Structures are given as C-alpha cells and as structure tokens.
C-alpha cells in the first residue's frame, strides 16, 4: 500500500450486483484494479456520445462516495499510521443509513444521492475531523486547483482547515456516474440510467465500511482496504 501518490477515504459498495453494474458503467473496477467493458446499454437518440466518453471524467476514481478527499500523507505519516487510524475509527462510528438512493442532476452531471442526508452528514464530519492530522498541508498549486475565487467564505475556510471545501455544512455525499453533460443529454440519459440501476439499488442504503483508496502514478484510484463499521 506504500506506492501511491495520494490516499482517500471513500465509500464503495461491497461485492455484488450494485458494485458490478457501477464498475461496468464507469469502466474501472477499483476492487480488482482493472478496466471493465462498458455495458451495451441502448442510449437515447439525444445522446450521441459513447459511454466511454460520458464516463471519462469519473472513471479514474472508480465508483465511490467521497468521505475524506484525496490527500498526501503528512510529514512522518506512514501508510501504517493511516491504516491504524481507520481501523480504530471504524470501531467507533456507527454505519450510517438512509432509506434509498435517488438519481439526480447535480450541477450538470448525474449522480446517485441519499434521500436523507442527515446521518451521512454527521458521519462525514466525524471522519474528516478524525483524519485531518494525517494529511500534508495543501500546496499553493493544490489550493489554486480548487478555484478559491469561486468558493464561499466558509468553503475557503474549510479548504485551509480541512483540506477540502465541501465538508461539514457543505458536505454533499454523492456517487458520480457521468462527467459534465450537455443540457439536452441530462433528462434522457437520466431515464436510461434509472432503468439500468433500478434493479440493483440498495434499499436501505448503508455505508458498511470505510474504504482506503490509493492513487497510482497514472492517476487511477484503487481500493486498498475495507474497515467494517460498527453496527
């Protein structure tokens, strides 16, 4: 687990139909670190791009929900330190759950989101606070990449304090399915993806594990370890 540029704490579904269909759709299996063939999903006439093109942006991350955004380990922080922290943390925080997931247009891309954010918001805040000392301070380049001029005052403060602007009050757990879409693509593609995922969506939706991910030299993310959460 040592040879990765950055690490992250994500949600990823356990092995099963939901995980398989999501990996197929994005074209990257984070569990096994391999490319997947996209499904031969009949796309609506309004969508003329291929599935590979539609999913290009989120593919390198794999199917996931961000809890602690990618970070470089801090000075003298080892992967073993990260592993032990997550192992201990998983025994302290209960698994959050909500009744279901729903597909929405999230600022121009399609994503699955929980229909009740409350439990996940509390969970996300707890994980961010408990892991903040593991990360290296952001560089000026990393700060600039977040386009601070487009952030609110609170988001800018969070960026410097927690290493990511969309935490605490601005946390919005989501499972990204596409890159940014053209306006005319959104509704028809959402309908097609609703049909594709409906048979496998978990109900209730439960985050069962903290998942440690690593980013390789090519920018692809791999699932390195699962830490089962407390009941």
JOBELSUL-V147713 format. One record per pair of residues at least 24 apart in sequence whose ideal C-beta (glycine too) atoms are under 10 Angstrom apart, sorted by the first residue. I is the first residue (numbers start at 1). J is the second residue. Records with the same first field share a line. If there is no record, write none. Layout:
I = J ; J
This chain:
1 = 78 ; 79 ; 80 ; 82 ; 83 ; 212 ; 214 ; 222 ; 224 ; 225
2 = 78 ; 79 ; 80 ; 214
3 = 79 ; 214 ; 216 ; 217
4 = 70 ; 72 ; 73 ; 79 ; 212 ; 213 ; 214 ; 215 ; 216 ; 217 ; 221 ; 222 ; 224
5 = 70 ; 72 ; 214 ; 215 ; 216 ; 217 ; 218 ; 219
6 = 69 ; 70 ; 71 ; 72 ; 73 ; 135 ; 136 ; 213 ; 214 ; 215 ; 216 ; 219 ; 221
7 = 68 ; 70 ; 71 ; 72 ; 73 ; 77 ; 79 ; 82 ; 83 ; 86 ; 131 ; 134 ; 135 ; 212 ; 213 ; 214 ; 215 ; 221 ; 224
8 = 61 ; 64 ; 66 ; 67 ; 68 ; 69 ; 70 ; 71 ; 211 ; 212 ; 213 ; 214 ; 215 ; 221 ; 224
9 = 64 ; 66 ; 67 ; 68 ; 69 ; 70 ; 71 ; 82 ; 85 ; 86 ; 89 ; 124 ; 127 ; 128 ; 130 ; 131 ; 134 ; 210 ; 211 ; 212 ; 213 ; 227
10 = 61 ; 62 ; 63 ; 64 ; 65 ; 66 ; 67 ; 68 ; 69 ; 70 ; 175 ; 207 ; 209 ; 210 ; 211 ; 212 ; 213 ; 221 ; 223
11 = 63 ; 64 ; 65 ; 66 ; 67 ; 96 ; 120 ; 123 ; 124 ; 173 ; 175 ; 205 ; 206 ; 207 ; 208 ; 209 ; 210 ; 211
12 = 62 ; 63 ; 64 ; 65 ; 175 ; 207 ; 208 ; 209 ; 210 ; 211 ; 213 ; 221 ; 223 ; 226
13 = 63 ; 64 ; 65 ; 175 ; 200 ; 202 ; 205 ; 206 ; 207 ; 208 ; 209 ; 211
14 = 202 ; 206 ; 208 ; 209 ; 211 ; 226 ; 228
16 = 200 ; 202
17 = 197 ; 199 ; 200 ; 201 ; 202
18 = 63 ; 101 ; 112 ; 175 ; 197 ; 199 ; 200 ; 201 ; 202 ; 205
19 = 62 ; 63 ; 200
20 = 63 ; 200
21 = 63 ; 196 ; 197 ; 199 ; 200 ; 201
22 = 62 ; 63 ; 64 ; 112 ; 175 ; 177 ; 196 ; 197 ; 200
23 = 62 ; 63
24 = 51 ; 63 ; 196
25 = 51 ; 54 ; 55 ; 58 ; 59 ; 63 ; 177 ; 178 ; 193 ; 196 ; 197
26 = 51 ; 52 ; 54 ; 55 ; 56 ; 57 ; 58 ; 59 ; 60 ; 61 ; 62 ; 63 ; 64 ; 176 ; 177 ; 178
27 = 51 ; 52 ; 55 ; 56 ; 58 ; 59 ; 60 ; 62
28 = 55 ; 58 ; 59 ; 60 ; 61 ; 62 ; 63 ; 220 ; 221 ; 222
29 = 62 ; 63 ; 222 ; 223
30 = 61 ; 62 ; 63 ; 64 ; 211 ; 213 ; 214 ; 220 ; 221 ; 222 ; 223 ; 224
31 = 62 ; 63 ; 211 ; 222 ; 223 ; 226
32 = 222 ; 223
33 = 62 ; 214 ; 216 ; 220 ; 221 ; 222 ; 223 ; 224
34 = 222
35 = 59 ; 220
36 = 62
39 = 196
41 = 189 ; 192 ; 193 ; 195 ; 196
42 = 192 ; 195 ; 196
43 = 185 ; 188 ; 189 ; 192 ; 193
44 = 185 ; 187 ; 188 ; 189 ; 190 ; 191 ; 192
45 = 188
46 = 182 ; 184 ; 185 ; 186 ; 187 ; 188 ; 189
47 = 181 ; 182 ; 184 ; 185 ; 186 ; 188 ; 189 ; 192
48 = 182 ; 185
49 = 178 ; 179 ; 181 ; 182 ; 185 ; 189
51 = 178
53 = 178 ; 179
54 = 109 ; 110 ; 177 ; 178 ; 179 ; 180 ; 181 ; 185 ; 189 ; 193
55 = 176 ; 177 ; 178 ; 179
56 = 178 ; 179
57 = 109 ; 176 ; 178 ; 179 ; 180
58 = 109 ; 110 ; 111 ; 175 ; 176 ; 177 ; 178 ; 179
59 = 176 ; 179 ; 220 ; 221
60 = 215 ; 216 ; 218 ; 219 ; 220 ; 221
61 = 176 ; 213 ; 215 ; 219 ; 220 ; 221
62 = 176 ; 213 ; 220 ; 221 ; 222 ; 223
63 = 112 ; 175 ; 176 ; 177 ; 223
64 = 174 ; 175 ; 176 ; 211 ; 213 ; 221 ; 223
65 = 101 ; 111 ; 112 ; 113 ; 114 ; 120 ; 124 ; 173 ; 174 ; 175 ; 176 ; 205 ; 207 ; 211
66 = 124 ; 164 ; 166 ; 167 ; 171 ; 172 ; 173 ; 174 ; 175 ; 176 ; 213
67 = 120 ; 123 ; 124 ; 125 ; 126 ; 127 ; 128 ; 131 ; 167 ; 171 ; 173 ; 207 ; 210 ; 211
68 = 124 ; 127 ; 128 ; 129 ; 130 ; 131 ; 132 ; 134 ; 135 ; 162 ; 163 ; 164 ; 167 ; 210 ; 212 ; 213
69 = 128 ; 135 ; 146 ; 162 ; 163 ; 164 ; 165 ; 166 ; 167
70 = 135 ; 142 ; 163 ; 164 ; 213 ; 214 ; 215 ; 221
71 = 131 ; 132 ; 134 ; 135 ; 136 ; 137 ; 138 ; 142 ; 162 ; 163 ; 164
72 = 134 ; 135 ; 136 ; 137 ; 138 ; 139 ; 142 ; 163 ; 215
73 = 134 ; 135 ; 136
74 = 132 ; 133 ; 134 ; 135 ; 136 ; 137
75 = 136 ; 137
77 = 133 ; 134 ; 135 ; 136
78 = 134
79 = 212 ; 214 ; 224 ; 225
81 = 133 ; 134
82 = 131 ; 134 ; 135 ; 212 ; 214 ; 224 ; 225
83 = 212 ; 224 ; 225 ; 227
85 = 130 ; 131 ; 133 ; 134 ; 210 ; 212 ; 227
86 = 127 ; 130 ; 131 ; 134 ; 209 ; 210 ; 211 ; 212 ; 225 ; 226 ; 227
87 = 210 ; 212 ; 225 ; 227 ; 228
88 = 130 ; 227
89 = 126 ; 127 ; 130 ; 131 ; 210 ; 227 ; 229 ; 230
90 = 127 ; 209 ; 210 ; 226 ; 227 ; 228 ; 229 ; 230
91 = 227 ; 228 ; 229 ; 230
92 = 126 ; 130 ; 229 ; 230
93 = 122 ; 123 ; 126 ; 127 ; 130 ; 207 ; 210 ; 229 ; 230
94 = 119 ; 122 ; 123 ; 126 ; 207 ; 229 ; 230 ; 231
95 = 119 ; 123 ; 206 ; 207 ; 208 ; 209 ; 210 ; 228 ; 229 ; 230 ; 231
96 = 120 ; 121 ; 122 ; 123 ; 124 ; 126 ; 173 ; 205 ; 206 ; 207 ; 208 ; 229
97 = 123 ; 202 ; 204 ; 205 ; 206 ; 207 ; 208
98 = 173 ; 203 ; 204 ; 205 ; 206 ; 207
99 = 203 ; 204 ; 205
100 = 201 ; 202 ; 203 ; 204 ; 205
101 = 174 ; 175 ; 197 ; 201 ; 202 ; 203 ; 204 ; 205
102 = 194 ; 201 ; 205
103 = 175 ; 177 ; 189 ; 190 ; 191 ; 193 ; 194 ; 196 ; 197 ; 198 ; 201
104 = 174 ; 190
105 = 178 ; 181 ; 183 ; 186 ; 187 ; 189 ; 190
106 = 172 ; 174 ; 175 ; 176 ; 177 ; 178
107 = 172 ; 174 ; 180
108 = 178 ; 179 ; 180 ; 181 ; 182 ; 183 ; 185 ; 186
109 = 174 ; 176 ; 177 ; 178 ; 179 ; 180 ; 181 ; 186
110 = 174 ; 175 ; 176 ; 177 ; 178 ; 179 ; 180 ; 181 ; 185 ; 186 ; 189 ; 190 ; 192 ; 193 ; 194
111 = 172 ; 173 ; 174 ; 175 ; 176 ; 177 ; 178
112 = 173 ; 174 ; 175 ; 176 ; 177 ; 193 ; 197 ; 201 ; 205
113 = 172 ; 173 ; 174 ; 175 ; 205
114 = 172 ; 173 ; 174 ; 175 ; 204 ; 205 ; 207
115 = 203 ; 204 ; 205
116 = 204 ; 205
117 = 171 ; 172 ; 173 ; 174
119 = 173 ; 206 ; 207
120 = 171 ; 172 ; 173 ; 205 ; 207
121 = 167 ; 168 ; 169 ; 170 ; 171 ; 172 ; 173
122 = 171
123 = 171 ; 173 ; 207 ; 210 ; 229
124 = 166 ; 167 ; 168 ; 171 ; 172 ; 173 ; 207
125 = 162 ; 167 ; 168 ; 169 ; 171
127 = 167 ; 210
128 = 158 ; 161 ; 162 ; 163 ; 164 ; 167 ; 168 ; 171
129 = 162 ; 167 ; 168
131 = 162 ; 163 ; 210
132 = 161 ; 162 ; 163 ; 164 ; 167
134 = 163
135 = 162 ; 163 ; 164
136 = 163
137 = 163
138 = 163 ; 164
173 = 205 ; 207
175 = 205
